[in-house]
Structure formats: C-alpha cells, structure tokens
Amino acid sequence: MIPLSVPNFEGNELKYASDAVGQGWVSTGGAYVSRMEDMLSEYTSSYAVACQSGTSALHMALYDLGIKYGDMVLVPTLTFIAAVNPVTYVGAEPVFMDCDDSLCIDPDKIDEFCMTECKYDGQNLVHTKSGKKVKAIIVVHVFGNLADMEKIMDIADRYNLSVVEDATEALGSRFEYGRYKGRIAGTIGDYGALSFNGNKIITTGGGGAVLSKDKDRAMHIKYLSTQAKDDPHFYIHNEIGFNYRMTNVQAAIGCAQMEELEEFISRKNKNHQIYLELLEGADFGYILPFRDNIRSNKWFYSLVINRVKCPLDIKTYIDDLSKEGIETRPIWGLIGEQKPYQKCVSYKIEKAKYYSERIINLPCSTNITKDQIEETVGKMKKCLKIAENCQ
C-alpha cells in the first residue's frame, strides 16, 4: 500500500525523545517545550505557545478574544470539523461560508453577506434576521494554500471583526508578494493555530501551537493553557484555564521535525511537480493549483475529477484505488450539512459543494519516491480513465 500521508522520522527524533525520557521530563514541563516554542517563534517571526492540538489552539484563541454565547463567527463550510467545533465550545454560533477556487473561504461571499444580511452600527456587525453580533472570522488555509488575506483583513477592519487563522495545514506557506510579502500562514490575523498531528508536514504525534504578533496575548494564551496558574508553587487561579499544554516528549520530537521543515517543504514541492508532469493532458482530471503569489508547503495534492468523463461518485474511485494498493481520501463533507450544524446559517454555498463531489487527495508523504508517484498515477489512469464507467 502506498500511504496517503505518513510521518517522516529521519532526523534527531529518537535522540531528543530519548533524552527527554532519560531526564525524566516527559509530561507538560521541560526544556524541549520552551525550545519548540523558540524554534516556532523564530521561524514565524511571531510569539508561539505550544499546546495540545490545533483544536485547543483555536479554542483558546476564541476564548481569549472574548467570543461568547450569542455571538456569531463566520467559518468555512469546506474544512475539517475541528476548525468549527471550537466556536460551539465558547457558546457562539457558526455561520457557514462558501469557498473560492483555492478551497479557502471566499472573501467576496463574506463581503456580500456582511453588506446584505447584516447591519453595522459603527462598532458591531449585527445579523439582521437573528439580531446576533458577528464577532470574528475563522480562516482556514486549506491543504497548504493561502486564503486571500488582503481582502479578508480589509473586511475585518471595516466591520471590527477579529480574525483567527487556522494554519494547521499550512505551516511554512507564505506570501511571496503583495501587502503581506514574507508573512507566514497564521501570522496575519489576531491569532494563528498550528497542528502537529501525525499526518501534518511536521508532527509531534499530537500537538499544536498558537501564534500571535502580540506578546501579551501570547502570554495570556500560555497562562490559560496551564490551568491559569498564578503562582508556580501555590494553587492560586484567578481565571478559568485549560489543561492544554504540550508534553516534553512531544516537543522533543517536534524540535527534531522543525529542523527538517524546510527540507520537507522542498520535497513536497518537487513531488507536486512530478504529479503535474505525469498528469499533464489527462482528461479524467487535473491537480488543483495553488495561488501564484505564495510559496506553499503543498501539504496535500488534490485531484479534481472530471465528472463528465468519470461520472461515478468519488467513493467508487477511492475504493478502486485502494484495491490497487493506493491510499487516497475524499475532501470533507460540508460542515453546514452535518447533523450538529444543520440549523445554522449557511450563505450561498456553491463552489464548496462542487469541489466536495470532485476532489480526491493523493499520496503525498515527504518520503514518497518518484517510482511510487509514477505507480500511483499509472493506477489512477487505470481506475479513472480505462474503467468501463469512464469511457
């Protein structure tokens, strides 16, 4: 089986993890946590706070911004559900927005929603029908692509909205030109969230981080993540906090992975180019492009299937490829259509529906070989182009 996306441990992971275990620092304290935060801070030019997961990073960001019961948060419907669930953790209500052709949230639809479905009183954006205040936008940088942050930040400034960037799939993606030239995903809005899950471009096994350009905000997040402990020796707590800290063993693995990050991004880009060359001229589909003004980490490669040539549902093709020893996966089911969120507001969902019915993600591990990519493409052609249902 050629896997979809597996971790790559070819550096100092075992050395650093063994050192942490040898020192006895295996839990939520230890030097590797601070070292991991320092490495992330230097890489992103932001203040970084290591935490338990990307989900916990989003939760703390919304909590710190004061998003609360009765508020609304604009979110993408085309993303992993973990990007939206934290909105409900703080008692707020998600409003589901469409994607553009980058698969990221569509700023034009956001702008249109704010103008036609809401009223701005000079301080608050109020949803006309419900009377609830729209307080924030969660932007997800999907598969290593970057959302149109210039438009999004202009909208946020116009309507006094906070912006949280879910950069859990986009560590290392950056703008190459424009207003945010040189800025890395997660460093433009009020907060950024990273994930180091096992399938991400670097992993700590399970873990995440919060990014902020504001030191005081970052320190408050760190305070919240450690149960809001006000005294290192006595149990004094002046706020409600969370048990969201990263462990030292996880951070030890993460430090080794950070040392390899740019090499991993280079491999992702080279392998993406191989896919492009092998699939050039294919009539059954095409590789979804990344924005031309960015250096993407190209975390995932998305094949957009031509449903005229290949009319069956994508599950059929994923199953067929699995039988051929190729692991692929569909894009997510739209969150606004999921049972917990069906009663929430969704605004003009069009492209998200289109892409959700057409995208298959292809094997993209950083240790995948050229021969494996060629085998993957060959078997895709067999399953998607030559099969009777694709004639």
C-alpha positions as a Python dict, from the first residue, in 0.01 Angstrom:
ca = {
    (1, 'M'): (0, 0, 0),
    (2, 'I'): (128, 345, -92),
    (3, 'P'): (0, 553, 204),
    (4, 'L'): (-170, 889, 182),
    (5, 'S'): (42, 1082, 430),
    (6, 'V'): (265, 933, 698),
    (7, 'P'): (519, 1093, 933),
    (8, 'N'): (884, 1105, 839),
    (9, 'F'): (1133, 1042, 1121),
    (10, 'E'): (1479, 1062, 966),
    (11, 'G'): (1640, 1323, 1190),
    (12, 'N'): (1702, 1360, 1563),
    (13, 'E'): (1357, 1247, 1681),
    (14, 'L'): (1475, 936, 1867),
    (15, 'K'): (1777, 1115, 2012),
    (16, 'Y'): (1577, 1404, 2153),
    (17, 'A'): (1285, 1191, 2276),
    (18, 'S'): (1527, 952, 2449),
    (19, 'D'): (1697, 1249, 2611),
    (20, 'A'): (1363, 1375, 2745),
    (21, 'V'): (1279, 1030, 2882),
    (22, 'G'): (1627, 990, 3027),
    (23, 'Q'): (1592, 1318, 3214),
    (24, 'G'): (1251, 1217, 3344),
    (25, 'W'): (1085, 1522, 3188),
    (26, 'V'): (804, 1351, 2997),
    (27, 'S'): (495, 1549, 3094),
    (28, 'T'): (391, 1912, 3047),
    (29, 'G'): (712, 2071, 3165),
    (30, 'G'): (1068, 2055, 3039),
    (31, 'A'): (1323, 2228, 2823),
    (32, 'Y'): (1204, 2087, 2492),
    (33, 'V'): (869, 2265, 2520),
    (34, 'S'): (1045, 2600, 2550),
    (35, 'R'): (1287, 2506, 2274),
    (36, 'M'): (999, 2410, 2043),
    (37, 'E'): (828, 2743, 2113),
    (38, 'D'): (1153, 2930, 2044),
    (39, 'M'): (1201, 2748, 1713),
    (40, 'L'): (843, 2824, 1607),
    (41, 'S'): (879, 3187, 1713),
    (42, 'E'): (1199, 3232, 1515),
    (43, 'Y'): (1054, 3058, 1208),
    (44, 'T'): (727, 3253, 1204),
    (45, 'S'): (854, 3584, 1347),
    (46, 'S'): (567, 3561, 1598),
    (47, 'Y'): (521, 3462, 1959),
    (48, 'A'): (442, 3090, 1975),
    (49, 'V'): (276, 2890, 2252),
    (50, 'A'): (286, 2511, 2225),
    (51, 'C'): (-35, 2331, 2315),
    (52, 'Q'): (-218, 2001, 2296),
    (53, 'S'): (-371, 2021, 1947),
    (54, 'G'): (-481, 2253, 1670),
    (55, 'T'): (-831, 2231, 1813),
    (56, 'S'): (-718, 2351, 2154),
    (57, 'A'): (-527, 2634, 1984),
    (58, 'L'): (-846, 2753, 1813),
    (59, 'H'): (-1047, 2717, 2134),
    (60, 'M'): (-808, 2930, 2336),
    (61, 'A'): (-787, 3192, 2059),
    (62, 'L'): (-1164, 3235, 2051),
    (63, 'Y'): (-1184, 3232, 2431),
    (64, 'D'): (-915, 3498, 2463),
    (65, 'L'): (-1087, 3717, 2203),
    (66, 'G'): (-1399, 3718, 2420),
    (67, 'I'): (-1623, 3532, 2174),
    (68, 'K'): (-1915, 3413, 2383),
    (69, 'Y'): (-2268, 3280, 2393),
    (70, 'G'): (-2495, 3454, 2144),
    (71, 'D'): (-2214, 3572, 1916),
    (72, 'M'): (-2169, 3461, 1555),
    (73, 'V'): (-1846, 3357, 1385),
    (74, 'L'): (-1804, 3331, 1007),
    (75, 'V'): (-1648, 2995, 917),
    (76, 'P'): (-1584, 2791, 602),
    (77, 'T'): (-1817, 2501, 531),
    (78, 'L'): (-1542, 2322, 337),
    (79, 'T'): (-1291, 2225, 603),
    (80, 'F'): (-1231, 1969, 876),
    (81, 'I'): (-1492, 1995, 1151),
    (82, 'A'): (-1224, 2070, 1413),
    (83, 'A'): (-1200, 2421, 1269),
    (84, 'V'): (-1564, 2487, 1360),
    (85, 'N'): (-1630, 2292, 1680),
    (86, 'P'): (-1435, 2540, 1898),
    (87, 'V'): (-1693, 2805, 1804),
    (88, 'T'): (-1951, 2599, 1991),
    (89, 'Y'): (-1711, 2539, 2281),
    (90, 'V'): (-1737, 2911, 2365),
    (91, 'G'): (-2115, 2911, 2312),
    (92, 'A'): (-2112, 3101, 1983),
    (93, 'E'): (-2282, 3009, 1656),
    (94, 'P'): (-2102, 2938, 1327),
    (95, 'V'): (-2219, 3097, 1003),
    (96, 'F'): (-2110, 2882, 710),
    (97, 'M'): (-1948, 3049, 410),
    (98, 'D'): (-1856, 2922, 65),
    (99, 'C'): (-1505, 2860, -70),
    (100, 'D'): (-1337, 3008, -374),
    (101, 'D'): (-1124, 2814, -624),
    (102, 'S'): (-837, 2793, -375),
    (103, 'L'): (-1071, 2587, -149),
    (104, 'C'): (-1026, 2859, 115),
    (105, 'I'): (-1308, 3076, 246),
    (106, 'D'): (-1443, 3316, -20),
    (107, 'P'): (-1385, 3681, 82),
    (108, 'D'): (-1631, 3807, -180),
    (109, 'K'): (-1910, 3600, -27),
    (110, 'I'): (-1808, 3725, 319),
    (111, 'D'): (-1828, 4083, 197),
    (112, 'E'): (-2165, 4023, 35),
    (113, 'F'): (-2302, 3858, 349),
    (114, 'C'): (-2189, 4148, 567),
    (115, 'M'): (-2347, 4403, 331),
    (116, 'T'): (-2677, 4229, 258),
    (117, 'E'): (-2751, 4015, 564),
    (118, 'C'): (-2614, 4239, 838),
    (119, 'K'): (-2609, 4598, 960),
    (120, 'Y'): (-2305, 4778, 1101),
    (121, 'D'): (-2368, 5033, 1376),
    (122, 'G'): (-2016, 5170, 1383),
    (123, 'Q'): (-1899, 4923, 1643),
    (124, 'N'): (-2081, 4593, 1594),
    (125, 'L'): (-2184, 4395, 1287),
    (126, 'V'): (-2534, 4266, 1361),
    (127, 'H'): (-2701, 3983, 1174),
    (128, 'T'): (-3033, 4134, 1074),
    (129, 'K'): (-3254, 3826, 1098),
    (130, 'S'): (-3130, 3695, 1435),
    (131, 'G'): (-3009, 4017, 1598),
    (132, 'K'): (-2684, 3843, 1695),
    (133, 'K'): (-2346, 4011, 1672),
    (134, 'V'): (-2096, 3880, 1420),
    (135, 'K'): (-1765, 3898, 1604),
    (136, 'A'): (-1498, 3704, 1413),
    (137, 'I'): (-1387, 3516, 1102),
    (138, 'I'): (-1208, 3182, 1111),
    (139, 'V'): (-990, 3148, 802),
    (140, 'V'): (-863, 2801, 711),
    (141, 'H'): (-561, 2779, 481),
    (142, 'V'): (-665, 2457, 309),
    (143, 'F'): (-406, 2194, 212),
    (144, 'G'): (-121, 2447, 229),
    (145, 'N'): (-292, 2700, 6),
    (146, 'L'): (-341, 3051, 146),
    (147, 'A'): (-668, 3240, 164),
    (148, 'D'): (-695, 3589, 16),
    (149, 'M'): (-584, 3759, 336),
    (150, 'E'): (-570, 4111, 188),
    (151, 'K'): (-943, 4109, 114),
    (152, 'I'): (-1028, 3929, 437),
    (153, 'M'): (-833, 4170, 657),
    (154, 'D'): (-991, 4468, 479),
    (155, 'I'): (-1337, 4327, 556),
    (156, 'A'): (-1237, 4258, 916),
    (157, 'D'): (-1112, 4616, 960),
    (158, 'R'): (-1427, 4760, 801),
    (159, 'Y'): (-1661, 4573, 1036),
    (160, 'N'): (-1447, 4547, 1351),
    (161, 'L'): (-1412, 4169, 1327),
    (162, 'S'): (-1140, 3956, 1482),
    (163, 'V'): (-957, 3709, 1257),
    (164, 'V'): (-830, 3367, 1361),
    (165, 'E'): (-617, 3183, 1106),
    (166, 'D'): (-640, 2806, 1108),
    (167, 'A'): (-296, 2733, 963),
    (168, 'T'): (-300, 2372, 1079),
    (169, 'E'): (-232, 2253, 723),
    (170, 'A'): (-11, 2540, 614),
    (171, 'L'): (298, 2567, 834),
    (172, 'G'): (564, 2720, 611),
    (173, 'S'): (330, 2857, 345),
    (174, 'R'): (399, 3227, 293),
    (175, 'F'): (310, 3519, 71),
    (176, 'E'): (576, 3598, -188),
    (177, 'Y'): (446, 3941, -283),
    (178, 'G'): (169, 4186, -202),
    (179, 'R'): (83, 4356, 127),
    (180, 'Y'): (186, 4053, 330),
    (181, 'K'): (504, 3964, 144),
    (182, 'G'): (718, 3734, 356),
    (183, 'R'): (443, 3664, 610),
    (184, 'I'): (381, 3301, 701),
    (185, 'A'): (37, 3147, 740),
    (186, 'G'): (-102, 3214, 1086),
    (187, 'T'): (80, 3543, 1143),
    (188, 'I'): (-159, 3794, 985),
    (189, 'G'): (-482, 3773, 1187),
    (190, 'D'): (-522, 3818, 1562),
    (191, 'Y'): (-420, 3458, 1623),
    (192, 'G'): (-291, 3165, 1424),
    (193, 'A'): (-339, 2798, 1504),
    (194, 'L'): (-99, 2518, 1408),
    (195, 'S'): (-137, 2140, 1425),
    (196, 'F'): (130, 1873, 1457),
    (197, 'N'): (-94, 1572, 1411),
    (198, 'G'): (63, 1261, 1261),
    (199, 'N'): (-30, 1345, 902),
    (200, 'K'): (83, 1709, 907),
    (201, 'I'): (401, 1833, 739),
    (202, 'I'): (577, 1805, 1077),
    (203, 'T'): (443, 1611, 1370),
    (204, 'T'): (476, 1576, 1745),
    (205, 'G'): (242, 1277, 1741),
    (206, 'G'): (-37, 1502, 1859),
    (207, 'G'): (3, 1867, 1941),
    (208, 'G'): (-41, 2222, 1821),
    (209, 'A'): (55, 2583, 1880),
    (210, 'V'): (-93, 2930, 1896),
    (211, 'L'): (77, 3217, 1714),
    (212, 'S'): (38, 3587, 1789),
    (213, 'K'): (224, 3902, 1694),
    (214, 'D'): (126, 4043, 2035),
    (215, 'K'): (345, 3923, 2323),
    (216, 'D'): (84, 3998, 2591),
    (217, 'R'): (-179, 3798, 2405),
    (218, 'A'): (59, 3507, 2363),
    (219, 'M'): (149, 3511, 2731),
    (220, 'H'): (-219, 3509, 2823),
    (221, 'I'): (-272, 3205, 2599),
    (222, 'K'): (19, 3033, 2774),
    (223, 'Y'): (-138, 3119, 3108),
    (224, 'L'): (-474, 2978, 3000),
    (225, 'S'): (-314, 2658, 2868),
    (226, 'T'): (-164, 2577, 3209),
    (227, 'Q'): (-491, 2592, 3407),
    (228, 'A'): (-447, 2967, 3460),
    (229, 'K'): (-193, 2913, 3734),
    (230, 'D'): (-98, 3242, 3901),
    (231, 'D'): (167, 3105, 4132),
    (232, 'P'): (423, 2835, 4042),
    (233, 'H'): (417, 2681, 4390),
    (234, 'F'): (77, 2757, 4543),
    (235, 'Y'): (-254, 2672, 4382),
    (236, 'I'): (-385, 3019, 4304),
    (237, 'H'): (-604, 3058, 3995),
    (238, 'N'): (-764, 3391, 3902),
    (239, 'E'): (-921, 3272, 3576),
    (240, 'I'): (-1069, 2955, 3434),
    (241, 'G'): (-793, 2779, 3243),
    (242, 'F'): (-739, 2464, 3040),
    (243, 'N'): (-514, 2160, 3053),
    (244, 'Y'): (-385, 2225, 2703),
    (245, 'R'): (-6, 2216, 2731),
    (246, 'M'): (216, 2010, 2504),
    (247, 'T'): (425, 1737, 2671),
    (248, 'N'): (802, 1750, 2676),
    (249, 'V'): (833, 1422, 2483),
    (250, 'Q'): (606, 1557, 2210),
    (251, 'A'): (809, 1876, 2197),
    (252, 'A'): (1132, 1679, 2173),
    (253, 'I'): (1002, 1508, 1860),
    (254, 'G'): (878, 1845, 1737),
    (255, 'C'): (1220, 2008, 1773),
    (256, 'A'): (1371, 1740, 1551),
    (257, 'Q'): (1089, 1785, 1299),
    (258, 'M'): (1137, 2162, 1292),
    (259, 'E'): (1499, 2103, 1194),
    (260, 'E'): (1367, 1919, 886),
    (261, 'L'): (1077, 2150, 795),
    (262, 'E'): (1232, 2334, 501),
    (263, 'E'): (1363, 2006, 360),
    (264, 'F'): (1014, 1858, 388),
    (265, 'I'): (863, 2160, 209),
    (266, 'S'): (1121, 2125, -68),
    (267, 'R'): (1029, 1759, -116),
    (268, 'K'): (658, 1839, -116),
    (269, 'N'): (712, 2094, -392),
    (270, 'K'): (929, 1858, -600),
    (271, 'N'): (678, 1574, -570),
    (272, 'H'): (394, 1807, -659),
    (273, 'Q'): (580, 1898, -978),
    (274, 'I'): (623, 1529, -1063),
    (275, 'Y'): (248, 1478, -1032),
    (276, 'L'): (186, 1780, -1256),
    (277, 'E'): (418, 1647, -1526),
    (278, 'L'): (275, 1294, -1515),
    (279, 'L'): (-85, 1417, -1528),
    (280, 'E'): (-34, 1681, -1796),
    (281, 'G'): (-306, 1646, -2057),
    (282, 'A'): (-508, 1391, -1858),
    (283, 'D'): (-875, 1409, -1949),
    (284, 'F'): (-1006, 1249, -1629),
    (285, 'G'): (-898, 1536, -1403),
    (286, 'Y'): (-632, 1785, -1301),
    (287, 'I'): (-426, 1878, -996),
    (288, 'L'): (-581, 2178, -821),
    (289, 'P'): (-336, 2471, -844),
    (290, 'F'): (-206, 2678, -555),
    (291, 'R'): (-218, 3058, -554),
    (292, 'D'): (51, 3211, -771),
    (293, 'N'): (153, 3473, -513),
    (294, 'I'): (262, 3224, -247),
    (295, 'R'): (530, 2973, -158),
    (296, 'S'): (308, 2686, -44),
    (297, 'N'): (415, 2395, 174),
    (298, 'K'): (196, 2188, -64),
    (299, 'W'): (82, 1969, 222),
    (300, 'F'): (-184, 1786, 18),
    (301, 'Y'): (-229, 1735, -355),
    (302, 'S'): (-589, 1748, -477),
    (303, 'L'): (-703, 1573, -793),
    (304, 'V'): (-1019, 1735, -930),
    (305, 'I'): (-1209, 1466, -1119),
    (306, 'N'): (-1383, 1543, -1447),
    (307, 'R'): (-1734, 1417, -1367),
    (308, 'V'): (-1827, 1409, -1735),
    (309, 'K'): (-1550, 1160, -1812),
    (310, 'C'): (-1582, 991, -1471),
    (311, 'P'): (-1948, 1014, -1369),
    (312, 'L'): (-1949, 781, -1069),
    (313, 'D'): (-1920, 916, -714),
    (314, 'I'): (-1569, 958, -584),
    (315, 'K'): (-1612, 683, -322),
    (316, 'T'): (-1610, 432, -609),
    (317, 'Y'): (-1276, 557, -736),
    (318, 'I'): (-1126, 573, -385),
    (319, 'D'): (-1233, 212, -325),
    (320, 'D'): (-1093, 104, -665),
    (321, 'L'): (-760, 273, -593),
    (322, 'S'): (-747, 109, -251),
    (323, 'K'): (-784, -231, -415),
    (324, 'E'): (-487, -135, -633),
    (325, 'G'): (-278, -53, -324),
    (326, 'I'): (-312, 326, -339),
    (327, 'E'): (-448, 508, -35),
    (328, 'T'): (-642, 824, -120),
    (329, 'R'): (-916, 1019, 58),
    (330, 'P'): (-1205, 1246, -26),
    (331, 'I'): (-1229, 1605, 78),
    (332, 'W'): (-1454, 1668, 379),
    (333, 'G'): (-1830, 1652, 392),
    (334, 'L'): (-1961, 2009, 416),
    (335, 'I'): (-1986, 2100, 782),
    (336, 'G'): (-2304, 2303, 740),
    (337, 'E'): (-2473, 1983, 625),
    (338, 'Q'): (-2357, 1778, 925),
    (339, 'K'): (-2621, 1690, 1185),
    (340, 'P'): (-2494, 1920, 1464),
    (341, 'Y'): (-2495, 2224, 1233),
    (342, 'Q'): (-2790, 2182, 1000),
    (343, 'K'): (-2991, 2457, 1174),
    (344, 'C'): (-2709, 2712, 1149),
    (345, 'V'): (-2697, 2985, 886),
    (346, 'S'): (-2529, 2889, 557),
    (347, 'Y'): (-2477, 3154, 293),
    (348, 'K'): (-2483, 3076, -80),
    (349, 'I'): (-2285, 2751, -71),
    (350, 'E'): (-2194, 2675, -433),
    (351, 'K'): (-1829, 2605, -507),
    (352, 'A'): (-1782, 2411, -185),
    (353, 'K'): (-2050, 2167, -297),
    (354, 'Y'): (-1891, 2143, -642),
    (355, 'Y'): (-1543, 2061, -510),
    (356, 'S'): (-1665, 1827, -236),
    (357, 'E'): (-1806, 1600, -506),
    (358, 'R'): (-1492, 1601, -721),
    (359, 'I'): (-1174, 1602, -514),
    (360, 'I'): (-954, 1307, -422),
    (361, 'N'): (-637, 1368, -222),
    (362, 'L'): (-333, 1176, -349),
    (363, 'P'): (-37, 1017, -166),
    (364, 'C'): (194, 1299, -59),
    (365, 'S'): (423, 1181, 222),
    (366, 'T'): (759, 1355, 233),
    (367, 'N'): (929, 1017, 195),
    (368, 'I'): (729, 906, -109),
    (369, 'T'): (954, 812, -402),
    (370, 'K'): (930, 907, -767),
    (371, 'D'): (863, 541, -850),
    (372, 'Q'): (570, 539, -607),
    (373, 'I'): (428, 857, -760),
    (374, 'E'): (458, 702, -1107),
    (375, 'E'): (285, 387, -979),
    (376, 'T'): (10, 599, -823),
    (377, 'V'): (-52, 788, -1146),
    (378, 'G'): (-47, 470, -1351),
    (379, 'K'): (-309, 309, -1133),
    (380, 'M'): (-517, 627, -1132),
    (381, 'K'): (-524, 614, -1510),
    (382, 'K'): (-629, 251, -1492),
    (383, 'C'): (-911, 323, -1245),
    (384, 'L'): (-1029, 659, -1375),
    (385, 'K'): (-966, 657, -1747),
    (386, 'I'): (-975, 299, -1871),
    (387, 'A'): (-1255, 163, -1650),
    (388, 'E'): (-1582, 100, -1832),
    (389, 'N'): (-1764, 376, -1644),
    (390, 'C'): (-1509, 632, -1764),
    (391, 'Q'): (-1547, 563, -2137),
}
